[in-house]
Amino acid sequence: MLTLNLPPPSSVTFSKSNHKYPFNASLLDPNLASRYQHRTPPCPSLFFTKPTSHLNESGHPFALSCKPTSKIPNLRHPFGLSSRPTSQIPRAASEANPDGVSEIEVAKPNKTLQLAVVFGFWYFQNIVFNIYNKKVLNIFPFPWLLASFQLFCGSLWMLLLWSFKLQPAPKVSKSFIIALLGPALFHTIGHISACVSFSKVAVSFTHVIKSSEPAFSVVFSSLLGDSYPLPVWLSILPIVFGCSLAAVTEVTFNVGGLWGALISNVGFVFRNIFSKRSLQSFKEVNGLNLYGWITILSFFYLFPVAIFVEGSQWVGGYHKAIETIGKPATFYLWVMLSGVFYHLYNQSSYEALDEISPLTFSVGNTMKRVVVIVATVLVFRNPVRPLNALGSAIAIFGTFLYSQATAKKKDGGEKKS
């Protein structure tokens, strides 16, 4: 017979375990069992030189949880599992890899920083485009050629991204090109009309009129079968009133500039409507690639018409622009900046839309107009009357109300569905 020399009795008491070793198959999770059965190293020795003077929460002296968690097959060794309860497994993982915790904690700040950078670039690129686009048009008033060049820059930019595999190229088919013909046509109309407006009136006035795009969207979408709640219709009233007040009090008012901005709104609204209807079966194409192909098709739409409309005046206009500015390199730089930044700010807007909700994008787009209006007024020192500023503010505030109302409409539709 074996005899053991035990230490004197201590005051420590051991609660009776609910289990008998080896563990019963009805106790723990099978996934954990199979995983640890193959990965867990052999259990350390269970002999102690001193009595245990404290117990864990389960009351077991070997720091094992005695609460059943789920069922697993029998284990060859009773201690082939983690000594922590199942509910503490995430905590154990975080203790083993503290970097994981820091990644979770830093995720939101990194997301916020990323959005701030995207919005910052979007606003900056938009301001640069509007400034140099207007500078070129002031000395070279040929918006058809300039708009064509801007589309050409965007087309070349996307082709380079696809060629060097910096952007995954979409699969192009005949049906895809046919589906894009309508949206690209209306995109062309919207872009050239805006450029014509920029050539005739102040940049700030064009942007105020373009802020009325939601009104056109609601009207034309309703005519095509969509329905909108009363708050959406009410949000149109300040937009229409503000734009009207701004137009009446605009110092640089020009009928051609006003009509250009209004037609631009119609073009972009129909582009959005046709995109939703004709591109439903091409949802695998992301926004940037979609915009790239629309830009390419728009260039082929616009450039032949530009040659017909004003091509005979380009040479004379070019020489006059060089005489005005003095340095050809400066003129080339302005034209290049207007073309490159036209595409870049649109690319940034698509990247922002991929990262944020449509409501946040709408609010950001509204604030973009405010930033652009203020920046161009400061750069070009356009005179602004108090009533003109009030009308602009009312119109932009109406756009903000519209974005809020349409967001609630979408939420309501999702809940019903």
C-alpha angles and dihedrals in degrees: 000000000000119000126200125208102223124191119247116286114275132203092251115113126197120218115228113261120232091222138065120211129278093051119252116246091243098067117072143034115282094218092054091046097052092043097050094039089067101032107035115096119232116291117260121248117290096210116113129198093200132038116255110255098193139035134217123242092273092057093238116131093216094060093247123138112248095193114104114240110174142323126289137161119268115286124223091223124037092219099047091115136071113279091225121093116257092252089061097054094100089049091049090051091051091049091051091047110026090174089072090061092052090051091055093047094047095045096088096045089048090051091050091048091049092052091047090054092047093049091044093053091043093054094041094050091047092052092048091049094049093047098049094037089058093043091055093046091050092062100023107037098189106116095172093062094041092049090049091051091051091053089047090054090051092048092049091046093054093045089054092049091051094043094052091040092240086132123030108251115233122236106258121208135169092254091052093053091047090051090052096051094084098045091044092052093053091043088056091051092049094049099045092044091054091049091051089051092049089053094055107036140026116290090237092057093050091052092049091054091044089056086072090071092107090062091056090045093055094045098048095039089052091051088053094053107275120128128213131195122244096262090061092053091046091053089061093063097071089044093055093041094047094048091048092051092047092049094050093050098039112126094205094043115160127170092221091051092049093049091046092057093045094049089048089058091051092049095051093044092054090044089058093044094049092044091058093047103041101035100051092110093050100061091132089073109089123225098259094051090046091052090047093057092043088054093051093049091044090056091055089047096049109036098064090049090047090056090051096046103045109352094114090060100050099089095049091043091051094054091047091050091051090050090050098048097035098213120069090203090061091052092049091049092052092049092047093049092050091051099044096043092046089064095037095056091049090048090051091050091055091047090050091049090053091054103042141040120272090248093055089046091052092050090047091050090051092051089047090062090051092051093046093047093050093045095049093046089054094045099045095030093225113184111248122195119213093245090048091054090046092051091049091050093049092049093049091046088053089053089054091051090049092054090051094048095048091049090056089048091055092047091051091050092051092051092051091050 
